[in-house]
Amino acid sequence: MTRYFLSELTIEGFRGINNDGDPLVLKFKIDAVNSISAPNGVGKSSIYEAIHFVIYGTVPRLKALQDAEQGDSYIVNKFHPGQQATISLVFRSDDGTPDITVKIVRAANGTRLVTSPSGHPHPEQFLATLQEDFVLVDYGRFAKLIDISALERGRSFASLVGLSRYSRLRQALDGARRTQNINSDLGLSALDAEVKASERALGAIERRIIAAHDEVAGAGGAAVDKLIELKTAVTSALSSIALLKPLVCSGSVMDLDFDAAEKIIEKEEGGEARRKLDVLTAAVVSLSAISVSDADIADIERLIDLAKRHDEAIRSVGAHALHALLRDALAVVAGADWHNPDQCPVCEVKADGPLKPRLEAKIAQYDTAAQLGAELVKESAASAGIEKLRQLEEMAAMSIATADRLHVALGLAVKKGEVTTAALEKIKDRLLALEKHRTEALERARHEAATLQDQIPPSLVQITRTLSFAKQFRNAVVEFETAAPMLRGKQDKLQLLNRWKTFITTAAQTFADAETELANERIAEIQTSCQNLFGRFVRGGPDVKPTLKRARNNENVDLKLADFFGLHDLSARALLSESYRNAVAAAIFLAAAMRHGGVPRFMVLDDVTSSFDAGHQFALMDALRTLLRHGAAPDGLQFIILSHDTSLEKYFDKLNGTIDWHHQKLQGMPPKGRLMVSAHESDRLKTQAQQHLNAGQVDIGAPFLRQYLEYKLGQIISKLEIPVPPDYATRGDKRTLSTYIDAITDAVKLYQAANRCVMSAQQISDLQNHHAPSIMGNFVSHYETAAGTPFNAYALLGVLQSIDDLADCFTYLDPANGQKKYYRRLDRR
Amino acid sequence: MKFELDNSFDDNLALFKAEAEKIDPECAKILFDNLHRLDAAGDAGRSAISDFHSGVASALDALQTEAADGDS
């Protein structure tokens, strides 16, 4: 696979970098450690954000802002006249294939245009291949890796070793196979309950068909799967009755006009008694066809159990108003402007850790309670027991007044989503009472029907009775023929859903098992190199052998110390100091990055050493340079370090120009002015200063002059290896210039006193009597103390000349080519 | 099934697909037709899973209709 280094970055109009018409250009060496230093506020973070924006399309700091703050409107530099950000990157391959150049233009209206001047056909896809977690690392990522939970660390680690997509997919599949989600999204449990209820209802219809058939055509062997035969038998029985024969004719019981048939019987010998017998016969049939079974009671008891669990969940989380309060508190704590993530925004008490995960856990409890409530409503709507209640209450033979029907009240509660335990318990009691009432009503109807039958002529009684059962048969068959296909559809759907559930459960587990094994292999790969790197970073300190351990059944990764002063397997988070924790994180990140075989072959480190002890800082830099960089190791990476640390800057200065280090210092005036690389741009600094001072713009010209002076003095110190005091690196910014000048003039005095100074007498005199005093008196003293007469443009132009003159005091004319060259040291050319 | 250390994610995903097809080819097709809804989820948020399930529900409905048409 072709891998890519980052060889050039060009930025204009992005975040703090204006550079209108004159983009900031940073060139990186692929086989050297690249460092960029700048004081805070000069635009270093904008460089990190620019690379992030190119690769991910976002700026994390802006994305974290709340919507009202309109973070995206800060992507383009506010002072750029074109209101457009342009970032170009050149990627160099590690196998000789052509460079890839990608250009991103972001307009103020938010459009992002990605093109490839080098002709890559899919620049967006190419950038997506660079989305590996080790590519862009800042201090926060180091610190987080140790301090987060084992599960979060597992997921972070997965992304670090190139397994982030596996981790994301595993989590997603876990969510997709969760029973609660399947029930809620696909309605599996509700459909299951619905199918059971429909099966029971259809069974009751079947029983009514058989019972009516047996009454009309005689009992024996009837089965609903032979429905055509049953219809024929009933039709034939009706045809055998002379009074009804003309109506049945050659048709079927299903087409018989029962009203007409009843009228014929009425006409033959009618009256109130016959009609009453008809009603009683119908009542006997309907009351016999339905009964409250143990399954119905069990169904209601299941709902009661669910309702109690819902009640318990509600009780455990407290009032609904508290839910809203927790959500508001989470919004505050998660906001970028909340000063302390450990402090409660309501009571201001500080906890012993971040509040966000606790609030999220508490809110999740509410969500669970809400989900249980929704489940209860859904299950109640599809309950077979409640359906039985409805049928009994609505049955005319039961004579239940509308106002007394409990299922009506429950239906309203379901619609409102307010099903309660008490209501369900009442329904259970009502069902039991209705069953008793049904049995009594059935007995009564049978008795009254028998009495009436004795009073009506036997022949008509039998015909009336037969016709009534035939009507029951016809009605039940119509119901059956409507309900059966619907039930089949539901059963098919349920079978399909259960098949899906089985599949996704098995598939998700298969994926999880394979992912765990893969992660363990990755951990084993980097474990040794991680421990070696850590030992190197903390050389001289205890080598505690940090060890990563992945859990077997989940994504947790524990970070243990294999050897803590003879004790084994202890928590790294609990025992290590901050600098050591960061050293562990650095060792893990770098070991993982070195093993990574993906497209990016570069790593950008932004202020990652903020909390490192100085010794650990330098050990880390040394390891990057001698062990991990491309050029030092066969699989080495290109490193780009962004830092504002002044101690490290001296280290960078010292190594700059060697084959394994390339240092650049940023200077300029962001966000309105230009940002540039001082080493390449010193002449431009001088030109800028001259232009502004000649135009009388002292406020703008003076900072360029200061930067130019700092650069030239630093150059003299570096070129002539002039010794500097121990606090050279740590003095405040304002004292930097006088520190430089003092170091230079003191060194010259020393060599002069020893009679070993290589400078001419004239150079020494000019330095001591003219140029140094002129620069100090006319600029540095005032700059550092803000005392004395304010600057004026004329005096500062004089200082600019004095700077070059002072630098000339440390040069000689090379006889070989007639060009000025710096002395090699103060005592030799 | 075992993911290979040197494989790209897509290559290992192909292994998973083959394994899923062994479990149930029709369900595997539904899973992979809708996998982008899960893969794009990032944090595997609940809404992404709901979105995935809505795709699954449509596919299962289509499968049922197809089976019913085949029967008739």
Interface residues (C-beta under 8 A of the other chain):
Chain A: R165 Y166 R168 L169 Q171 A172 L173 D174 G175 A176 N181 I182 D185 L186 G489 D492 K493 L496 L497 R499 W500 T502 F503 I504 T506 A507 T510 F511 D513 A514 E515 E517 L518 E521 R522 E525 G597
Chain B: M1 K2 F3 L5 D6 F9 N12 L15 F16 E19 A20 I23 D24 C27 A28 I30 L31 L35 L38 D39 A41 G42 D43 A44 R46 A48 I49 S50 F52 H53 S54 V56 A57 L60 L63 Q64 A67 A68
